[in-house]
Amino acid sequence: MADGRASSAMGNRLGRRFGLVTMELVGFLLLLCVMAGGGSRPNQEPPARPEQQSNFSQPRFSNLTRLRVIGQVGTPVYLTCRVHNLGDRAVSWVRRRDLKILTVGMFAYTSDHRFTAAHSEGSEEWVLRIASPTEQDSGVYECQVSTEPKMSLPVHLQVAESRAVIAGPRELYLKRGSSINLTCTVLAAPEPPEHILWHINNMVIKYTERGGMLVVTNRRQRTSNLVIAKATRLDSGNYSCRPSMAHIDTVLVHILDGEHPAAMQHGTSNIQCGVSLVHRTLMLLLAFAVR
């Protein structure tokens, strides 16, 4: 009986030990499975750093930004900077010659009130406006974006005091039926004007509404010649030459029916001068045609 009890107790102890070993073995196998399962997962790349993200999400200057701007003394000038994907960065305008910060965002950082910033909500354009510019304002202005490192785009500004000059006296007295001949030259223009227009009494001359008109404009030479044949009293008025980006010039033309002999005598020389200018204009046209 005692032997049976001893054998039973020993069996129980062996059973408990076997159970503990079995549990430890199962736990070890589970740990191996977990480790093996983790190793069999597909390779995953670490999240990209900000500098590794696509360049399309980074600010960049537009290729449409004008890098050279021509201004006229006394006429407001606008420097426009276009920035794509600006995000929460700020755009500044800096004058290069003295590194003066002019504007940051919509705020001006200069006591010179001629410099102001302009921007429309949702627009990619950041504009530096210079009211009443002078020739001393010519130079390089930088459009800067507050990235790291800082982005910068230089814009060259040239301010000139170009002006139109109509040859001859300020008043012309011509006989009815004669020709009006006016020659305008643009002086001190840094580049050829985009256009040279003629106005009468502040209205653009419409060449198609009246026959007998001829306008010859040479942008490269910065000249324009207006000829009106068989003038009538209706052609009297203030004639102005208006080039782009230049001050205008004006002369007053009187078409007379024969009154005021003194004025007519003065006008005779103008008529002769007009005939000479017409002849010279026709010769120039012929020369260009031969070329």
C-alpha positions as CSV (number, residue, x, y, z in Angstrom):
1,M,0.0,0.0,0.0
2,A,2.8,2.4,0.9
3,D,4.6,1.5,-2.3
4,G,1.5,2.4,-4.3
5,R,1.2,5.7,-2.6
6,A,4.8,6.6,-3.3
7,S,4.5,5.6,-6.9
8,S,1.3,7.7,-7.3
9,A,3.1,10.8,-5.7
10,M,6.1,10.4,-8.0
11,G,3.8,10.1,-11.0
12,N,2.1,13.3,-10.0
13,R,5.4,15.2,-9.7
14,L,6.6,13.9,-13.1
15,G,3.3,15.0,-14.6
16,R,3.6,18.5,-13.3
17,R,7.2,18.8,-14.5
18,F,6.2,17.5,-17.9
19,G,3.4,20.1,-18.0
20,L,5.7,22.9,-17.1
21,V,8.2,21.8,-19.7
22,T,5.5,21.5,-22.3
23,M,4.3,25.0,-21.6
24,E,7.8,26.4,-21.8
25,L,8.3,24.6,-25.1
26,V,5.0,25.9,-26.5
27,G,5.9,29.5,-25.4
28,F,9.3,29.2,-27.0
29,L,7.7,27.9,-30.2
30,L,5.2,30.8,-30.2
31,L,8.1,33.2,-29.8
32,L,9.9,31.7,-32.8
33,C,6.7,31.9,-34.8
34,V,6.2,35.6,-33.9
35,M,9.8,36.3,-34.8
36,A,9.6,34.4,-38.0
37,G,6.3,36.1,-38.9
38,G,7.8,39.5,-38.4
39,G,10.7,38.6,-40.6
40,S,8.4,37.4,-43.4
41,R,6.5,40.7,-43.6
42,P,7.1,42.7,-46.8
43,N,9.9,45.2,-46.7
44,Q,8.6,48.6,-45.7
45,E,10.6,51.8,-46.4
46,P,10.9,54.3,-43.6
47,P,8.7,57.4,-44.0
48,A,10.3,60.0,-46.3
49,R,12.0,62.9,-44.7
50,P,10.7,66.3,-45.6
51,E,13.7,66.9,-47.9
52,Q,13.0,63.7,-49.7
53,Q,9.4,64.7,-50.6
54,S,8.6,65.5,-54.2
55,N,9.9,68.8,-55.5
56,F,6.4,69.6,-56.7
57,S,5.4,70.4,-53.1
58,Q,8.3,72.9,-52.7
59,P,8.1,76.6,-53.6
60,R,9.4,77.5,-57.0
61,F,9.5,80.6,-59.1
62,S,7.3,80.8,-62.2
63,N,9.0,81.0,-65.6
64,L,6.6,83.7,-66.5
65,T,8.2,86.2,-64.1
66,R,9.6,89.2,-66.0
67,L,13.2,89.6,-65.1
68,R,13.7,93.0,-66.8
69,V,11.3,95.9,-66.3
70,I,11.5,99.3,-68.0
71,G,10.0,102.2,-66.1
72,Q,9.3,105.9,-66.8
73,V,10.3,108.6,-64.4
74,G,7.2,109.7,-62.5
75,T,5.0,106.8,-63.7
76,P,4.3,104.0,-61.2
77,V,6.2,100.8,-61.9
78,Y,5.4,97.3,-60.9
79,L,7.7,94.4,-60.2
80,T,5.8,91.1,-60.2
81,C,7.1,87.9,-58.6
82,R,5.2,84.6,-59.2
83,V,5.7,81.8,-56.8
84,H,4.2,78.3,-57.1
85,N,3.5,76.2,-53.9
86,L,4.3,78.9,-51.5
87,G,2.5,77.3,-48.6
88,D,3.1,79.1,-45.3
89,R,6.3,80.8,-46.5
90,A,6.7,84.6,-46.8
91,V,7.7,86.6,-49.9
92,S,10.0,89.6,-49.5
93,W,11.3,92.3,-51.8
94,V,14.9,93.4,-51.1
95,R,16.9,96.1,-52.9
96,R,20.2,94.6,-53.7
97,R,22.5,97.7,-53.7
98,D,22.0,98.3,-50.0
99,L,20.3,95.0,-48.9
100,K,17.3,97.1,-47.8
101,I,14.2,95.0,-47.0
102,L,11.4,96.8,-48.7
103,T,8.4,94.6,-48.1
104,V,7.6,91.3,-46.4
105,G,4.3,89.8,-47.4
106,M,1.8,92.7,-47.5
107,F,3.8,94.9,-45.0
108,A,6.3,97.6,-45.9
109,Y,9.5,97.8,-44.0
110,T,10.8,101.1,-45.3
111,S,10.1,104.8,-44.4
112,D,10.0,105.5,-48.2
113,H,6.3,105.5,-48.7
114,R,6.7,105.1,-52.5
115,F,7.3,101.4,-51.9
116,T,4.2,99.3,-51.2
117,A,3.2,95.6,-51.6
118,A,0.3,94.2,-53.5
119,H,-1.2,90.7,-53.4
120,S,-4.6,89.2,-54.1
121,E,-5.9,86.4,-52.0
122,G,-5.3,83.1,-53.7
123,S,-3.0,84.6,-56.3
124,E,0.6,83.5,-56.9
125,E,1.7,87.0,-57.7
126,W,3.5,89.2,-55.2
127,V,4.0,92.8,-56.5
128,L,6.3,95.5,-55.5
129,R,4.9,98.9,-56.5
130,I,7.1,102.0,-56.8
131,A,5.2,105.2,-57.0
132,S,6.9,108.1,-58.8
133,P,10.1,106.3,-59.6
134,T,13.3,108.2,-60.4
135,E,16.4,107.2,-62.3
136,Q,18.1,106.5,-59.0
137,D,15.6,103.7,-58.4
138,S,17.2,101.7,-61.3
139,G,19.0,98.6,-60.2
140,V,18.4,95.0,-59.1
141,Y,15.5,94.0,-56.8
142,E,15.4,90.5,-55.3
143,C,12.2,88.5,-54.7
144,Q,13.0,86.2,-51.8
145,V,11.1,83.3,-50.3
146,S,11.7,82.2,-46.7
147,T,12.8,78.7,-47.4
148,E,15.9,77.0,-46.0
149,P,18.1,77.8,-47.8
150,K,16.5,81.0,-48.9
151,M,15.2,81.3,-52.5
152,S,16.0,84.4,-54.4
153,L,15.1,85.7,-57.9
154,P,16.7,89.0,-59.2
155,V,14.6,91.4,-61.2
156,H,16.3,94.2,-63.1
157,L,14.6,97.6,-63.2
158,Q,15.7,100.5,-65.4
159,V,14.0,103.9,-65.0
160,A,14.5,106.4,-67.7
161,E,13.0,109.8,-68.5
162,S,12.3,109.3,-72.2
163,R,10.1,111.9,-73.9
164,A,8.5,112.6,-77.3
165,V,9.5,115.6,-79.2
166,I,7.5,116.9,-82.2
167,A,9.7,118.9,-84.5
168,G,8.9,122.5,-85.2
169,P,7.1,125.3,-83.4
170,R,4.5,124.7,-80.7
171,E,1.8,126.3,-83.0
172,L,1.3,125.8,-86.7
173,Y,-0.8,128.0,-89.0
174,L,-1.6,126.3,-92.3
175,K,-3.8,127.2,-95.2
176,R,-6.9,125.2,-95.9
177,G,-6.1,122.5,-98.5
178,S,-2.4,122.2,-97.6
179,S,-0.8,119.2,-95.9
180,I,-0.2,118.7,-92.2
181,N,3.1,117.1,-91.6
182,L,4.3,116.2,-88.1
183,T,7.4,114.3,-87.1
184,C,7.8,112.8,-83.7
185,T,11.1,111.5,-82.2
186,V,11.3,109.6,-78.9
187,L,14.4,110.7,-76.9
188,A,16.3,108.9,-74.2
189,A,14.4,105.7,-74.6
190,P,16.4,102.7,-73.3
191,E,14.7,100.5,-75.8
192,P,12.4,100.9,-78.8
193,P,8.8,101.8,-77.7
194,E,6.2,99.2,-78.2
195,H,4.0,101.8,-80.0
196,I,3.8,105.4,-81.0
197,L,0.3,106.8,-81.3
198,W,-1.0,110.1,-82.6
199,H,-3.9,111.8,-80.9
200,I,-6.0,114.9,-81.8
201,N,-7.7,116.7,-79.0
202,N,-7.0,113.7,-76.7
203,M,-8.6,111.2,-79.0
204,V,-6.8,108.5,-81.0
205,I,-6.7,109.4,-84.6
206,K,-8.7,106.9,-86.6
207,Y,-7.1,106.7,-89.9
208,T,-9.9,104.7,-91.5
209,E,-12.5,107.4,-90.9
210,R,-10.7,110.0,-92.9
211,G,-8.9,109.5,-96.2
212,G,-5.6,111.1,-97.1
213,M,-3.8,110.2,-93.9
214,L,-0.4,108.5,-93.8
215,V,1.6,107.3,-90.7
216,V,5.1,106.0,-91.0
217,T,6.6,104.7,-87.8
218,N,10.1,103.3,-87.3
219,R,10.3,101.8,-83.9
220,R,14.0,101.0,-84.2
221,Q,14.7,104.7,-85.1
222,R,12.1,105.7,-82.5
223,T,10.4,108.1,-84.9
224,S,6.9,108.5,-86.3
225,N,5.6,110.7,-89.1
226,L,2.0,111.9,-89.5
227,V,0.8,113.3,-92.9
228,I,-2.7,114.6,-93.5
229,A,-3.4,115.8,-97.0
230,K,-5.9,118.5,-98.0
231,A,-6.5,119.7,-94.5
232,T,-9.8,121.4,-93.6
233,R,-10.8,123.5,-90.6
234,L,-12.0,120.3,-89.0
235,D,-8.4,119.1,-88.8
236,S,-7.5,122.0,-86.5
237,G,-6.7,121.0,-82.9
238,N,-4.1,119.8,-80.5
239,Y,-1.9,117.0,-82.0
240,S,0.0,114.9,-79.5
241,C,2.6,112.1,-80.0
242,R,2.2,109.4,-77.4
243,P,4.9,106.7,-77.3
244,S,4.7,103.9,-74.8
245,M,6.7,104.6,-71.6
246,A,7.6,108.2,-72.5
247,H,6.3,111.7,-71.9
248,I,4.0,113.0,-74.6
249,D,4.5,116.1,-76.7
250,T,1.8,118.3,-78.2
251,V,1.5,121.0,-80.9
252,L,-1.5,123.2,-81.8
253,V,-2.5,123.2,-85.5
254,H,-4.6,126.0,-87.0
255,I,-6.2,125.6,-90.4
256,L,-7.1,129.0,-91.8
257,D,-9.2,130.2,-94.7
258,G,-6.9,133.1,-95.5
259,E,-7.5,135.4,-92.5
260,H,-4.6,136.6,-90.3
261,P,-2.0,137.4,-93.0
262,A,0.8,137.5,-90.5
263,A,-0.1,134.0,-89.3
264,M,-0.4,132.8,-92.8
265,Q,3.1,134.2,-93.6
266,H,4.4,132.2,-90.6
267,G,2.6,129.2,-91.8
268,T,4.1,129.4,-95.3
269,S,7.5,128.3,-94.0
270,N,5.8,125.5,-92.2
271,I,4.1,124.4,-95.4
272,Q,7.4,124.4,-97.2
273,C,8.9,122.5,-94.3
274,G,6.0,120.0,-94.5
275,V,6.6,119.5,-98.2
276,S,10.3,118.8,-97.5
277,L,9.4,116.3,-94.8
278,V,6.9,114.5,-97.1
279,H,9.5,114.2,-99.8
280,R,12.0,112.8,-97.3
281,T,9.5,110.4,-96.0
282,L,8.7,109.1,-99.5
283,M,12.4,108.7,-100.2
284,L,12.8,106.7,-97.0
285,L,9.9,104.4,-98.0
286,L,11.4,104.0,-101.5
287,A,14.8,103.1,-99.9
288,F,13.2,100.4,-97.7
289,A,11.3,99.1,-100.7
290,V,14.5,98.7,-102.7
291,R,16.1,96.8,-99.8
